Amino acid sequence: MAEIVGLVRALREGDDAAKATAARALGDLARYTDANRVLIAEAGGIPPLVDLLRDGSAAAKMTAAEALRSLACNDANMVTIAAAGGIPPLVDLLRDGSADAKAAAAATLSNLASDNDAIRVLIAAAGAIPPLVDVVRNGSAEKWAAAALRNLACNEANRVPIAENGGIPPLVELLRDGNAGNKEQAAWALRHLALNNSANAVAIAAVGLEALVELARGGRVTVNERWLVRNAGIAAKRKAALVVAALLRACVPEEVRSRVPYDVNTAIVSYL
């Protein structure tokens, strides 16, 4: 405990180099032992780590984010980090940091969102969804950004903004082409996004005609033997059927198409 108290003191009172060194040491102590996570929080280590995340050098910010990532593996610490104002500077780091810093920020946000619905709401409100989608699409920390979106999508209200910010196509792409860890996080994120959301289910099924047909027939979507949508309701099935109809419409001769009732044609056109 004395070692932790000394490191927290250095984090508060030291120069920039001492603060960065203390943050790195606290992160190491917190990485594998929950008892140490508790002791660091009890010693008051979280607020100065948040201060370093907000005001430190670029390297110090990343070190602070990594320490908070480990501390956020404790449920009580999640709340303390959020209450200390840790979420906005993590989002800033996600937008403007280096590739490694973005990875640290995304992983920390993923841990914070893992089991606390109120924090999921706070993370979304802080503007984390667009930069997380950008990292999945363009970054080198796709796994952690996908994991963060997976956890954020456990909150039903977050499913729509994730889709509206273009989150589904890069997650599908990650599922197709990523490594095993990336594919796992992408699959779970897509599953959560489709839950009780027919529009998202259809958007996910747009990965291909077979997936759309599967959704229309059985209310499910599987890709590479991974289920992404299951138990979808009638609304999703109907939308999927209309999309299938729209895709096949070009293959239907004009003389046949002209005999399709006007109201059916109108419904199909809305999904073109």
C-alpha positions as CSV (number, residue, x, y, z in Angstrom):
1,M,0.0,0.0,0.0
2,A,2.9,2.4,0.8
3,E,4.2,2.0,-2.7
4,I,0.8,2.9,-4.2
5,V,0.5,5.9,-1.9
6,G,3.9,7.1,-3.1
7,L,3.0,6.7,-6.7
8,V,-0.2,8.6,-6.3
9,R,1.7,11.4,-4.6
10,A,4.1,11.5,-7.5
11,L,1.2,11.6,-9.9
12,R,-0.2,14.6,-8.1
13,E,3.0,16.5,-7.2
14,G,5.8,15.4,-9.6
15,D,7.0,17.0,-12.8
16,D,5.8,15.7,-16.1
17,A,8.3,12.9,-16.3
18,A,7.6,11.7,-12.7
19,K,3.8,11.8,-13.4
20,A,4.2,9.7,-16.5
21,T,6.4,7.2,-14.7
22,A,4.0,6.9,-11.8
23,A,1.0,6.4,-14.2
24,R,2.9,3.6,-16.0
25,A,3.7,1.9,-12.7
26,L,0.1,2.2,-11.4
27,G,-1.1,0.8,-14.7
28,D,1.3,-2.2,-14.3
29,L,0.1,-2.8,-10.7
30,A,-3.6,-2.6,-11.8
31,R,-3.2,-4.8,-14.9
32,Y,-3.7,-8.2,-13.3
33,T,-4.8,-7.8,-9.7
34,D,-8.2,-6.5,-8.7
35,A,-6.9,-5.9,-5.1
36,N,-4.5,-3.4,-6.5
37,R,-7.2,-1.7,-8.5
38,V,-9.1,-1.2,-5.3
39,L,-6.1,0.1,-3.4
40,I,-5.2,2.6,-6.2
41,A,-8.7,3.9,-6.1
42,E,-8.7,4.1,-2.3
43,A,-5.4,6.0,-2.4
44,G,-7.1,8.6,-4.7
45,G,-5.2,7.6,-7.8
46,I,-8.1,8.0,-10.3
47,P,-8.6,11.8,-10.3
48,P,-4.9,12.6,-11.0
49,L,-4.8,10.0,-13.8
50,V,-7.8,11.8,-15.4
51,D,-6.0,15.1,-14.9
52,L,-2.9,13.6,-16.7
53,L,-5.2,12.3,-19.4
54,R,-6.6,15.7,-19.9
55,D,-3.6,18.0,-19.6
56,G,-0.4,15.8,-20.0
57,S,1.9,15.5,-23.0
58,A,0.8,13.2,-25.8
59,A,2.9,10.3,-24.4
60,A,1.6,10.9,-20.9
61,K,-2.0,11.0,-22.1
62,M,-1.6,7.5,-23.6
63,T,0.1,6.2,-20.5
64,A,-2.8,7.6,-18.3
65,A,-5.4,6.0,-20.7
66,E,-3.6,2.6,-20.4
67,A,-3.7,2.8,-16.6
68,L,-7.3,3.8,-16.5
69,R,-8.0,0.9,-18.9
70,S,-6.7,-1.5,-16.3
71,L,-8.5,0.3,-13.4
72,A,-11.8,0.2,-15.3
73,C,-11.8,-3.6,-15.0
74,N,-13.3,-3.0,-11.6
75,D,-17.0,-2.1,-11.5
76,A,-16.6,0.5,-8.7
77,N,-13.7,2.1,-10.6
78,M,-15.8,2.5,-13.7
79,V,-18.1,4.8,-11.8
80,T,-15.2,6.7,-10.2
81,I,-13.5,7.3,-13.6
82,A,-16.8,8.6,-15.1
83,A,-17.5,10.8,-12.1
84,A,-13.9,12.2,-12.3
85,G,-14.6,13.4,-15.8
86,G,-12.6,10.7,-17.6
87,I,-14.9,10.1,-20.5
88,P,-14.5,13.4,-22.5
89,P,-10.7,13.3,-22.6
90,L,-10.8,9.7,-23.7
91,V,-13.0,10.7,-26.6
92,D,-10.6,13.6,-27.4
93,L,-7.7,11.1,-27.5
94,L,-9.8,8.8,-29.7
95,R,-10.2,11.6,-32.2
96,D,-6.8,13.2,-32.1
97,G,-4.3,10.8,-30.7
98,S,-1.7,8.6,-32.4
99,A,-2.7,5.1,-33.5
100,D,-1.5,3.6,-30.2
101,A,-3.3,6.3,-28.2
102,K,-6.5,5.7,-30.1
103,A,-6.1,2.0,-29.3
104,A,-5.7,2.8,-25.6
105,A,-8.6,5.1,-25.5
106,A,-10.9,2.7,-27.4
107,A,-9.9,-0.2,-25.0
108,T,-10.6,2.0,-22.0
109,L,-14.0,3.1,-23.3
110,S,-14.8,-0.6,-24.0
111,N,-14.0,-1.5,-20.4
112,L,-16.0,1.4,-19.1
113,A,-19.0,0.4,-21.2
114,S,-18.8,-3.3,-20.4
115,D,-21.3,-3.6,-17.6
116,N,-22.8,-0.2,-16.8
117,D,-25.7,1.1,-18.8
118,A,-25.5,4.6,-17.3
119,I,-21.9,4.9,-18.5
120,R,-22.8,3.7,-21.9
121,V,-25.2,6.6,-22.2
122,L,-22.5,9.0,-21.0
123,I,-20.0,7.7,-23.5
124,A,-22.4,8.2,-26.4
125,A,-23.4,11.6,-25.1
126,A,-19.7,12.6,-25.1
127,G,-19.5,12.0,-28.8
128,A,-17.6,8.7,-28.8
129,I,-19.6,6.9,-31.5
130,P,-18.4,8.7,-34.7
131,P,-14.7,8.4,-33.8
132,L,-15.1,4.8,-32.8
133,V,-16.7,4.1,-36.2
134,D,-13.8,5.9,-37.9
135,V,-11.3,3.7,-36.1
136,V,-13.1,0.6,-37.1
137,R,-13.1,1.8,-40.7
138,N,-9.7,3.3,-41.0
139,G,-7.6,2.7,-37.9
140,S,-5.2,0.0,-36.6
141,A,-7.2,-0.5,-33.4
142,E,-10.2,-2.1,-35.0
143,K,-10.6,-4.8,-32.4
144,W,-10.8,-2.3,-29.5
145,A,-13.1,0.1,-31.3
146,A,-15.4,-2.8,-32.3
147,A,-15.4,-4.0,-28.7
148,A,-16.4,-0.6,-27.5
149,L,-19.2,-0.4,-30.1
150,R,-20.3,-3.9,-29.0
151,N,-20.6,-2.8,-25.4
152,L,-22.2,0.5,-26.3
153,A,-24.8,-1.3,-28.4
154,C,-26.0,-3.2,-25.3
155,N,-27.9,0.0,-24.7
156,E,-30.9,0.1,-27.0
157,A,-30.8,3.8,-27.5
158,N,-27.2,3.6,-28.8
159,R,-28.1,1.2,-31.6
160,V,-29.6,3.8,-33.9
161,P,-26.7,6.4,-33.7
162,I,-24.2,3.7,-34.3
163,A,-26.0,2.7,-37.5
164,E,-26.7,6.3,-38.4
165,N,-22.9,7.1,-38.1
166,G,-22.2,4.3,-40.6
167,G,-21.1,1.7,-38.1
168,I,-22.6,-1.4,-39.7
169,P,-20.6,-1.6,-43.0
170,P,-17.2,-1.4,-41.5
171,L,-18.2,-4.0,-38.8
172,V,-19.4,-6.3,-41.6
173,E,-16.1,-5.7,-43.4
174,L,-14.2,-6.5,-40.3
175,L,-16.1,-9.7,-39.9
176,R,-15.2,-10.7,-43.4
177,D,-11.5,-9.7,-43.5
178,G,-10.3,-9.3,-39.9
179,N,-8.3,-11.7,-37.8
180,A,-10.0,-14.0,-35.4
181,G,-10.1,-11.5,-32.5
182,N,-11.5,-8.7,-34.8
183,K,-14.1,-11.1,-36.2
184,E,-15.3,-12.0,-32.8
185,Q,-15.8,-8.5,-31.6
186,A,-17.4,-7.4,-34.9
187,A,-19.8,-10.4,-34.7
188,W,-20.9,-9.5,-31.2
189,A,-21.3,-5.8,-32.1
190,L,-23.5,-6.7,-35.0
191,R,-25.6,-9.1,-32.9
192,H,-26.3,-6.4,-30.3
193,L,-27.1,-3.8,-33.0
194,A,-29.7,-6.1,-34.6
195,L,-31.5,-6.8,-31.3
196,N,-35.0,-5.4,-31.4
197,N,-34.0,-3.2,-34.4
198,S,-35.5,-4.3,-37.7
199,A,-33.7,-1.6,-39.7
200,N,-30.3,-2.6,-38.4
201,A,-31.1,-6.3,-39.0
202,V,-31.8,-5.6,-42.7
203,A,-28.7,-3.4,-43.0
204,I,-26.6,-6.2,-41.6
205,A,-28.3,-8.8,-43.9
206,A,-27.4,-6.5,-46.9
207,V,-24.0,-8.3,-46.7
208,G,-25.5,-10.5,-49.5
209,L,-28.6,-11.8,-51.2
210,E,-28.4,-15.1,-49.3
211,A,-28.3,-13.4,-46.0
212,L,-31.3,-11.2,-47.0
213,V,-33.3,-14.3,-48.0
214,E,-32.4,-16.0,-44.8
215,L,-33.6,-13.0,-42.8
216,A,-36.9,-12.9,-44.8
217,R,-37.5,-16.6,-44.4
218,G,-36.3,-17.4,-40.9
219,G,-35.6,-14.1,-39.1
220,R,-31.9,-14.8,-38.8
221,V,-28.7,-14.1,-40.5
222,T,-25.5,-16.2,-40.4
223,V,-22.2,-15.3,-42.0
224,N,-19.3,-17.7,-42.1
225,E,-21.2,-19.9,-39.5
226,R,-21.6,-17.0,-37.1
227,W,-25.1,-15.8,-36.3
228,L,-25.5,-12.1,-36.5
229,V,-29.3,-11.8,-36.3
230,R,-31.7,-14.3,-34.8
231,N,-35.3,-14.3,-33.8
232,A,-36.0,-11.1,-35.8
233,G,-39.6,-10.1,-35.9
234,I,-42.2,-9.8,-38.7
235,A,-41.1,-6.2,-39.5
236,A,-37.5,-7.2,-40.2
237,K,-38.7,-10.2,-42.3
238,R,-41.0,-8.0,-44.4
239,K,-38.3,-5.3,-44.9
240,A,-35.8,-8.0,-46.0
241,A,-38.4,-9.5,-48.4
242,L,-38.9,-6.1,-50.0
243,V,-35.2,-5.6,-50.4
244,V,-34.9,-9.0,-52.0
245,A,-37.7,-8.1,-54.3
246,A,-36.0,-4.9,-55.2
247,L,-32.7,-6.7,-55.9
248,L,-34.4,-9.2,-58.1
249,R,-36.6,-6.7,-59.9
250,A,-34.0,-6.0,-62.5
251,C,-34.1,-9.7,-63.5
252,V,-37.8,-9.7,-64.1
253,P,-39.0,-9.0,-67.7
254,E,-40.7,-5.7,-68.1
255,E,-44.0,-7.3,-69.3
256,V,-44.1,-9.3,-66.0
257,R,-43.1,-6.3,-63.9
258,S,-45.9,-4.2,-65.4
259,R,-48.5,-6.6,-63.9
260,V,-47.2,-6.2,-60.3
261,P,-49.8,-4.2,-58.3
262,Y,-49.0,-0.5,-57.9
263,D,-48.9,-0.7,-54.1
264,V,-46.4,-3.5,-54.2
265,N,-44.2,-1.6,-56.7
266,T,-44.4,1.5,-54.5
267,A,-43.2,-0.5,-51.4
268,I,-40.4,-2.1,-53.3
269,V,-39.2,1.2,-54.7
270,S,-38.8,2.7,-51.2
271,Y,-36.1,0.1,-50.6
272,L,-34.2,0.6,-53.8
